[in-house]
């Protein structure tokens, strides 16, 4: 008997030449950037930018997922903005595919209002 398929998705975020790819799967709330926990991101001000989607939506929405983020290119600030965008897009895509449409819509509405550039770019390319 085969094991059930892993619930996972992959999304990307871009800012200038920085590209962040987020692999999001069912889990227990781990978020790692290039193998290190998100709380160890250098420069405290930039760490809060990476935390924005988590702070806006609440930790409870991230409790059931693990995110592994790989980022390269660009400078520190561009990388953080790419990470922020990919976290937001990955959570929206995960909720759309594996949870329900209503939850996804609530998350997306909150993110679009506050992080306007973060998801509007992604939504425009998907339509």
Phi and psi restraints in degrees (value plus and minus 20) as a CYANA .aco file:
   2 UNK   PHI     -96.5   -56.5
   2 UNK   PSI     127.7   167.7
   3 UNK   PHI     -90.1   -50.1
   3 UNK   PSI     128.1   168.1
   4 UNK   PHI     -83.4   -43.4
   4 UNK   PSI     126.9   166.9
   5 UNK   PHI     -84.0   -44.0
   5 UNK   PSI     127.6   167.6
   6 UNK   PHI     -95.2   -55.2
   6 UNK   PSI     111.7   151.7
   7 UNK   PHI     -99.9   -59.9
   7 UNK   PSI      85.1   125.1
   8 UNK   PHI    -168.9  -128.9
   8 UNK   PSI     133.8   173.8
   9 UNK   PHI    -161.8  -121.8
   9 UNK   PSI     145.0   185.0
  10 UNK   PHI    -153.8  -113.8
  10 UNK   PSI     110.3   150.3
  11 UNK   PHI    -154.3  -114.3
  11 UNK   PSI     142.3   182.3
  12 UNK   PHI    -149.0  -109.0
  12 UNK   PSI     139.3   179.3
  13 UNK   PHI    -154.6  -114.6
  13 UNK   PSI     126.3   166.3
  14 UNK   PHI    -153.4  -113.4
  14 UNK   PSI     126.9   166.9
  15 UNK   PHI    -170.5  -130.5
  15 UNK   PSI      97.8   137.8
  16 UNK   PHI      33.3    73.3
  16 UNK   PSI    -136.9   -96.9
  17 UNK   PHI    -121.9   -81.9
  17 UNK   PSI     -17.2    22.8
  18 UNK   PHI    -105.3   -65.3
  18 UNK   PSI     116.2   156.2
  19 UNK   PHI    -149.6  -109.6
  19 UNK   PSI     107.6   147.6
  20 UNK   PHI    -137.3   -97.3
  20 UNK   PSI     109.9   149.9
  21 UNK   PHI    -134.6   -94.6
  21 UNK   PSI     104.7   144.7
  22 UNK   PHI    -129.3   -89.3
  22 UNK   PSI     105.2   145.2
  23 UNK   PHI    -122.1   -82.1
  23 UNK   PSI      94.8   134.8
  24 UNK   PHI    -134.8   -94.8
  24 UNK   PSI     105.4   145.4
  25 UNK   PHI    -159.9  -119.9
  25 UNK   PSI     146.8   186.8
  26 UNK   PHI     -80.5   -40.5
  26 UNK   PSI     116.9   156.9
  27 UNK   PHI    -192.1  -152.1
  27 UNK   PSI    -164.1  -124.1
  28 UNK   PHI    -149.3  -109.3
  28 UNK   PSI       2.6    42.6
  29 UNK   PHI      80.1   120.1
  29 UNK   PSI      -6.5    33.5
  30 UNK   PHI     -97.6   -57.6
  30 UNK   PSI     116.0   156.0
  31 UNK   PHI    -150.8  -110.8
  31 UNK   PSI      96.7   136.7
  32 UNK   PHI    -144.3  -104.3
  32 UNK   PSI     119.5   159.5
  33 UNK   PHI    -134.8   -94.8
  33 UNK   PSI      98.6   138.6
  34 UNK   PHI      29.3    69.3
  34 UNK   PSI      18.8    58.8
  35 UNK   PHI      68.0   108.0
  35 UNK   PSI     -26.8    13.2
  36 UNK   PHI    -129.8   -89.8
  36 UNK   PSI     125.0   165.0
  37 UNK   PHI     -78.6   -38.6
  37 UNK   PSI     128.9   168.9
  38 UNK   PHI     -81.2   -41.2
  38 UNK   PSI     -47.9    -7.9
  39 UNK   PHI     -92.2   -52.2
  39 UNK   PSI     -27.7    12.3
  40 UNK   PHI    -120.3   -80.3
  40 UNK   PSI     -10.0    30.0
  41 UNK   PHI     -81.3   -41.3
  41 UNK   PSI     113.1   153.1
  42 UNK   PHI     -88.1   -48.1
  42 UNK   PSI     141.5   181.5
  43 UNK   PHI      39.9    79.9
  43 UNK   PSI      84.4   124.4
  44 UNK   PHI     -77.8   -37.8
  44 UNK   PSI     -59.1   -19.1
  45 UNK   PHI     -83.4   -43.4
  45 UNK   PSI     -62.7   -22.7
  46 UNK   PHI     -89.9   -49.9
  46 UNK   PSI     -50.9   -10.9
  47 UNK   PHI     -80.6   -40.6
  47 UNK   PSI     -60.6   -20.6
  48 UNK   PHI     -87.1   -47.1
  48 UNK   PSI     -50.9   -10.9
  49 UNK   PHI     -85.4   -45.4
  49 UNK   PSI     -60.4   -20.4
  50 UNK   PHI     -87.9   -47.9
  50 UNK   PSI     -51.8   -11.8
  51 UNK   PHI     -97.6   -57.6
  51 UNK   PSI     -33.9     6.1
  52 UNK   PHI     -68.6   -28.6
  52 UNK   PSI     -71.0   -31.0
  53 UNK   PHI     -80.3   -40.3
  53 UNK   PSI     -55.3   -15.3
  54 UNK   PHI     -89.2   -49.2
  54 UNK   PSI     -63.3   -23.3
  55 UNK   PHI     -88.3   -48.3
  55 UNK   PSI     -57.1   -17.1
  56 UNK   PHI     -89.4   -49.4
  56 UNK   PSI     -62.3   -22.3
  57 UNK   PHI    -112.0   -72.0
  57 UNK   PSI     -38.0     2.0
  58 UNK   PHI      74.1   114.1
  58 UNK   PSI     123.6   163.6
  59 UNK   PHI     -82.6   -42.6
  59 UNK   PSI     -48.5    -8.5
  60 UNK   PHI     -81.9   -41.9
  60 UNK   PSI     -49.1    -9.1
  61 UNK   PHI     -93.7   -53.7
  61 UNK   PSI     -43.0    -3.0
  62 UNK   PHI    -115.9   -75.9
  62 UNK   PSI     -25.8    14.2
  63 UNK   PHI     -83.8   -43.8
  63 UNK   PSI     -50.2   -10.2
  64 UNK   PHI    -115.3   -75.3
  64 UNK   PSI     -14.0    26.0
  65 UNK   PHI    -151.0  -111.0
  65 UNK   PSI     128.4   168.4
  66 UNK   PHI    -128.7   -88.7
  66 UNK   PSI     119.3   159.3
  67 UNK   PHI    -145.4  -105.4
  67 UNK   PSI     108.6   148.6
  68 UNK   PHI    -134.9   -94.9
  68 UNK   PSI     100.5   140.5
  69 UNK   PHI    -136.7   -96.7
  69 UNK   PSI     109.2   149.2
  70 UNK   PHI    -132.6   -92.6
  70 UNK   PSI     109.9   149.9
  71 UNK   PHI    -152.9  -112.9
  71 UNK   PSI     118.7   158.7
  72 UNK   PHI    -167.2  -127.2
  72 UNK   PSI     143.5   183.5
  73 UNK   PHI      62.3   102.3
  73 UNK   PSI     145.2   185.2
  74 UNK   PHI      47.1    87.1
  74 UNK   PSI    -193.1  -153.1
  75 UNK   PHI    -118.2   -78.2
  75 UNK   PSI    -195.0  -155.0
  76 UNK   PHI     -79.2   -39.2
  76 UNK   PSI     -68.0   -28.0
  77 UNK   PHI     -85.7   -45.7
  77 UNK   PSI     -64.3   -24.3
  78 UNK   PHI     -82.4   -42.4
  78 UNK   PSI     -59.4   -19.4
  79 UNK   PHI     -83.2   -43.2
  79 UNK   PSI     -61.4   -21.4
  80 UNK   PHI     -85.0   -45.0
  80 UNK   PSI     -62.5   -22.5
  81 UNK   PHI     -86.1   -46.1
  81 UNK   PSI     -56.0   -16.0
  82 UNK   PHI     -86.4   -46.4
  82 UNK   PSI     -60.1   -20.1
  83 UNK   PHI     -82.6   -42.6
  83 UNK   PSI     -67.2   -27.2
  84 UNK   PHI     -78.3   -38.3
  84 UNK   PSI     -64.5   -24.5
  85 UNK   PHI     -86.5   -46.5
  85 UNK   PSI     -62.0   -22.0
  86 UNK   PHI     -90.4   -50.4
  86 UNK   PSI     -53.5   -13.5
  87 UNK   PHI     -83.3   -43.3
  87 UNK   PSI     -67.2   -27.2
  88 UNK   PHI     -82.7   -42.7
  88 UNK   PSI     -66.3   -26.3
  89 UNK   PHI     -86.0   -46.0
  89 UNK   PSI     -58.2   -18.2
  90 UNK   PHI     -85.8   -45.8
  90 UNK   PSI     -62.1   -22.1
  91 UNK   PHI     -86.3   -46.3
  91 UNK   PSI     -62.3   -22.3
  92 UNK   PHI     -81.4   -41.4
  92 UNK   PSI     -65.7   -25.7
  93 UNK   PHI     -85.2   -45.2
  93 UNK   PSI     -59.6   -19.6
  94 UNK   PHI     -83.0   -43.0
  94 UNK   PSI     -67.3   -27.3
  95 UNK   PHI     -84.4   -44.4
  95 UNK   PSI     -57.0   -17.0
  96 UNK   PHI     -85.4   -45.4
  96 UNK   PSI     -61.9   -21.9
  97 UNK   PHI    -102.5   -62.5
  97 UNK   PSI     -58.2   -18.2
  98 UNK   PHI    -136.2   -96.2
  98 UNK   PSI     -34.7     5.3
  99 UNK   PHI    -127.0   -87.0
  99 UNK   PSI    -119.4   -79.4
 100 UNK   PHI    -176.2  -136.2
 100 UNK   PSI     141.7   181.7
 101 UNK   PHI     -85.2   -45.2
 101 UNK   PSI     -56.8   -16.8
 102 UNK   PHI     -83.4   -43.4
 102 UNK   PSI     -67.1   -27.1
 103 UNK   PHI     -81.9   -41.9
 103 UNK   PSI     -61.9   -21.9
 104 UNK   PHI     -80.8   -40.8
 104 UNK   PSI     -62.6   -22.6
 105 UNK   PHI     -84.4   -44.4
 105 UNK   PSI     -62.0   -22.0
 106 UNK   PHI     -79.7   -39.7
 106 UNK   PSI     -67.1   -27.1
 107 UNK   PHI     -81.9   -41.9
 107 UNK   PSI     -67.5   -27.5
 108 UNK   PHI     -83.6   -43.6
 108 UNK   PSI     -60.9   -20.9
 109 UNK   PHI     -80.9   -40.9
 109 UNK   PSI     -63.7   -23.7
 110 UNK   PHI     -82.5   -42.5
 110 UNK   PSI     -66.8   -26.8
 111 UNK   PHI     -87.0   -47.0
 111 UNK   PSI     -59.0   -19.0
 112 UNK   PHI     -85.6   -45.6
 112 UNK   PSI     -59.2   -19.2
 113 UNK   PHI     -84.5   -44.5
 113 UNK   PSI     -66.3   -26.3
 114 UNK   PHI    -110.1   -70.1
 114 UNK   PSI     -63.9   -23.9
 115 UNK   PHI    -125.1   -85.1
 115 UNK   PSI      26.6    66.6
 116 UNK   PHI     -57.5   -17.5
 116 UNK   PSI     -67.5   -27.5
 117 UNK   PHI     -93.3   -53.3
 117 UNK   PSI     -43.7    -3.7
 118 UNK   PHI     -82.9   -42.9
 118 UNK   PSI     -69.3   -29.3
 119 UNK   PHI    -123.2   -83.2
 119 UNK   PSI     -41.3    -1.3
 120 UNK   PHI     -83.6   -43.6
 120 UNK   PSI     -58.3   -18.3
 121 UNK   PHI     -81.6   -41.6
 121 UNK   PSI     -64.2   -24.2
 122 UNK   PHI     -88.2   -48.2
 122 UNK   PSI     -58.8   -18.8
 123 UNK   PHI     -87.7   -47.7
 123 UNK   PSI     -56.6   -16.6
 124 UNK   PHI     -86.9   -46.9
 124 UNK   PSI     -56.7   -16.7
 125 UNK   PHI     -97.1   -57.1
 125 UNK   PSI     -41.6    -1.6
 126 UNK   PHI    -106.8   -66.8
 126 UNK   PSI     -40.4    -0.4
